Amino acid sequence: MSVARVTVVGLGLVGGSVAAAARRAAPGFPVRGVDSSDASVAYGLDHGLIDEGASPEDAEAEGWFVGGVDELVVLATPVSAAETWLELLGRVGFSGIVTDVSSTKRAVVAAARAHGRSYRFVGGHPMAGSERSGIEAATPTLFDGAYYILTPTDATDMEAYRDVHAFVTSLGARVISVGAEAHDDAVAIVSHVPHVAAAALVDLASARAADAGADLLRLAAGGFKDMTRIAAGSPELWTGICLDNAPALAAGLEGLETVLAEFRAAVMAGDEEAVRGWLTAAADVRRALPAQWVPASTSLRELLVPVSDRPGVVGIVTMAVSRAGCNIEDIEIDHRSEDSAVLRLVLTDEGDAEALMDDLGTRGFTAEIRQLESGAT
């Protein structure tokens, strides 16, 4: 592991899965759990997800967050609770690394900037989940093959980013870097709007069933059930997500309304060509999505970027990698002097390497990219 110990705050589906995946990656690795529910802590201890557990009050009283320079705290809580924890960790002087799993990033990144003078913060969001909730639904395989977004800023410490990257990949996930605002805009379209749309379909079917009789819902075929599965997610969790990302969600819903209105007009006009064209375009895009987010092959590339050792530089480089559609398998920092280093990133064969080099060049970096023998990370 890249850190000496992990403390997971919030033992729900995601927090419990982080603990379970960390223990799978390194059996015996120390993982502590913090939760206001005694039952969740007891479940984590009984099932070997954590080796120590405590309530928030007891963890603070016992000094769990004092010092800890080589430790990682994972905030697996709603955004409002994450903001409170970020303030507490700063107040008690936690000196390790803090990350989170929040579905929206703006508020969390702002809270870390305001309170994170003692610790090093790297925002995170695993693109993985389930319609189930609670620690009973936790599984060590939740992140296998899933994208895990990190949101570095101009204040992100290079070593902290590397350690969080290494920890996340040890869970089985694949990391991409995106700015906090771009993240919130993107997940509104690919995650939050779909959840609202699924709930709307269930609401529509339920309302029609009230008029047509309960048998209508019994006729729900596999397609309806597949499309609406996510509507069974925790209403409490999704209320917070929708309100935390309200501007981006509202814009996404407005766009969906526009698309549906255009399709409705084509249907009402009997425009067969327009209807077929719309459905064909959507089908083509959907079929082009890979069944699993994995590299196209095992061919790897090594990107070497000389940098000044300062906060923020890792974010500039990794977000350039993301813009080019490349994915980072591994990252190392080779310090050459007190204020200079070389970032070594191992990339998959995805993305546009030429565009990446041009992007880095316009930002003043003199980078080198070369093929790396498969598996030589």
N, C-alpha and C positions, 0 to 999 in steps of 0.2 A: 504494500500500500504506500501511497505517496505521503501519508500523514500517520502520526503515531496512534491516534484514536479519533473516533467519530462519535459525536453526540447528536442524535436525531430528536428534534423538538416537534412533537406532533405525530402520534403513532396511529395514523389512519391507513388507508390503502397505499398511498404513495410513500409516506414516511416508513411504514412497516416494510414495504417492498425495498426501500433503500437499505434498511437494516438487513433484511434477508439476503439481498444481492451482495452486500458487502461481506457478510459472513460466508456466503458461497464462494466468493472470489478468494478469500483468505480465511480459511477455518481457524478459529481461535483469535481472530482480530478483535480487539476490544471495541464494542459498540454499546453506547449507553442510550437509553430512551427516556424522554421526558413527556409526560402527558397529564392533563388534569383529570383524566379518567383512571381510577385505580384498576378497573377491570382491563383496560387496554394495556397498562403497564404489566399487570399480572399475566395477561395472554402472551405478551412479548417475552417475558421471562420463562414462562412455562414451555413455550415452543422454540426456545433457543434463538429468537430473533435478536435479543439484546442480552448482555451479561450483567448489566446494572440498570435499574429503573427508579424513577422518582417523580413526584409531582413538581410543578414549576417552583412552588414555594420551598420544598425541601431541597431541590437541586441548587437553588440560589443560596439557601442557608448553609448548605454543606460545601459551598465554595467551588462548585463544579466549573464555574466560568471565570475564575480568577487565574490570570496567567494563561497557560495553555498555548504557548507560541507554536508548538508543533501539532496542534489539534485542529479538527474541522467540526464546525457546528452546521448542521443542515436544518433549516427552518422549513418544516413541512406543515405549515399552518395557513389559514386564510390570510389575505393581505393585511388586514387590520391588525391581526395578532403578530404577523411578521414585523410590522412597523414597531409595535410595542417591544418585541424582543430585540430589535436592532438598537433601540434606545437603551434597554436594560444592559445589553452586552457592552455598550460603550460606557455606561455609567459604572459598571463593576470593573472595567479595565481588561476585558478579555483581549488577549493579544494574538490569538490564532487567526484562522481563516473562517469566514462565514459565507454560506451560500443559501439559496432558497429554492423552492420548487413552484413558486407562484405562477398562475396562468397569466397574470398581467404584471408588467415590470416597472412602469413609470413611477408609481408611488413607492415601491420597495427600493428602487435605486435612489430616489430622492431621500428617503429615510436613512439609507446607509451613508449617503454623502453628508447628511446633517449630523449623524451620531457616530460615524465610524472612524474616529481619530485613533483608537487603540487597535482595532482589528483591521483585517484586509478582506474586502467584500468582493465576491464574484457572483453576479446574478445568474440564476439558472431556471430552466423550465423543461422538464421531460415531456415529450409529446407521446405520452403513454397513459393509459387509464383503463377504466372499466365502468360499467353501469353499476357495479357493486361498490360498496363503501365500507369503511371500517377496517381495523387491523385483521379481522378474520378473513378478509379478502386479499390480504397481502401475499405476494408470491415473489420468489427470487428471480423469476423469468420475466417480470413485467417490462423491463427495459431492453430485453434482448432484441437487437436489430433496430431499436427505435431511435429516432432523432432526439437528441438532448440539446436544447438551445442554451448557450451561454451568452450573456449580454455585457461584455466588457465596456468600460467607459474610459474617459481620459484620465481617470484616477486609478485604474486597475493596476495592481502590482503584478509584474511579470511572473515572479515565482509562484504567487498565489494562483494565477490563472493556470499555470502549468500543473500545479498540484490538484486543482479541481478538475482539470481536463483528464488527468491520469486517473483520478478517483471515479469519475463518471464513466470513462471507457472500461474500467474494471467491472462496472455493473452490467456491461454488455451493450451499452448504448453507443451511438455515433454522434459526435459533437459537431455542431455548426455554431458560428458566432454571428450575432445580429445585434444592432443597437436596440435599446429599450423601446423607443418610440416605433421603430420599424417592426419590432417584434409584436407589439400590441396591435398595430394595424393589420399585420399578416394573420395572427391567430384569430382575429375577429372574423375573418373570411373563412379560414379552414377549420375552425373549431367552434367558435361561439355562435356564429350565424347558423351553422348546421344543427347545433343543439336546439336553438330556438325554432328552427324550421321543423325538426322532428317533433318537438312538443306541440307545435301548431297543427301538424298532421293528426296527432293523437287527439287533440282538442276537437278538430273538425270531425273526425270519425266518431268521437264520443257524442258530439252534438247531434249528428245525423242518426246515430243509433237510438237516441232518445225519441226521435220521430218515427224511425223505421222499425224499431224493435231491437232488442238486444242481439238478435241473430246476426246483425250486420257485423259486429266485432268478431263473431265466430268465423266469419268468412275471410277474415284478414289472412292473406297468404304470406308466403315467405318474404316476398319483396317488401310488403308493408312492415313486417316485423323487423327485417334487417335495417330498413331506413329509420325506424323509430326506436331501435334498441337503446340509443344514448339518452332518449327522453326519460328513461328510468333512473338516471343519475340523481345524486343527492340534491333536492331542491334548495337546501340551505347553502351548499357549496356554490351552486350555479346562480343563486340570487346575488351572492357576493361578486362572482366573476362578471356577471352582466352589468352590475352597477359600477364596479371598478373600471371597466373598459367601456363605459357608456358611449362616449363620442365615436369611437371606432365601430362599436357594435351598431349604433344607430345608422352610421354611414353605410355599413354593410347591409343592413336590413332595407335601407332605402334603395340600394343597388339591386337587391333581390326583388323588391317590389317592381322596379322598373323592368327587369328581365321578364318577370311573370306577366306583367301587363302587356308587354310586346307579344309574348307567346299567346296570351288570351285573345288579343286582337287578331292574330293570324288564324287562330282556330275559329273565331266567330265569323271571319271573312271567308272561311272555307279555302284558305290559301294552302293547298296541298304542298306546293314547292317550298314555301317558307317553313311550314311545320316539319317537313322531312329534313330540310337543310339544318334547322335548329337542332333537331334530335340527332342527326348524323354528326354534327360538329361536337356535341356533348359526348356522344358515344366514342368518337375517335380520341378525344382528350382522355376520357376515363380509361379506355383500353391501353393507352400509352403509359399509364401509371404503372410502375413496377410492382409486382406482387409483394416484394419485400425490399426494403431499403438497404441494399448491399452494393458493393462496388461491382462494376461491370466485369472486372477480372481481378486477378491478384497482383497485377502490375502496380508497382509503387514508384513514387517520385519523391526526391528530396529537394526541399526548398531551403536555401541558405540566405538569411537576411541580416547583414550587419546593422546593428541598432545602437542607439545610446540607451544606457540602462536608466530608464525613467518611467514613471507611471504613465499609462495610456498607450505606450507604443505597441504593446501586444494587441490591444484592441484595434488599432489602425491596420496592422498586418493581418490579423485573423478575419476581420470584416472584409478586407480586400479578397482574401481567399474565398469567403462566402459569396461575395458578389460575382466571382468568376465561376461559381458552381462547383468548386472543389471542396473536398472534405478532408479533414485532418485526422489521420490515424494516430499520430504521436507528435509530441512537441518537447523539445529540449532547449535549454539555455546554456550556451557556452560563454562564460564570462572571460573576457580578454583583459580587462582592467577594471578599476573601480567604477568607471562610468561608461564602459562600452561592452557589448556582448554580441554574439551571433545567435539569432533564433534559427533553430533547425526544425523544420516541420516536415513530417512524412505525410505525403498526400496520396490519395487513391488516384486512379486513372480517370476519374470523373472531372468534368468541367473544362474550361478553356484556359490552358496554361499561358498562351500568348496574351490573352486579355489580362490575366493576373499580373504578368510581368510589366505590361504597359501601365496598369493601374498603380503598381508599386513605384514604377519609375516616375510617374507624375507626382507622386508624394515624396519624392526625394530619396528613395531607397535604391541602392545598388544591389540587386538580388541575383541569385544564380539558381537555376533549376536543372536537375539531372535525374536520369533514371536510377532507380535503386533496385538492387537485386531483391526479388520477391522474398518477403519474410525477414529481411535484414533491417529490423527496426531497433 
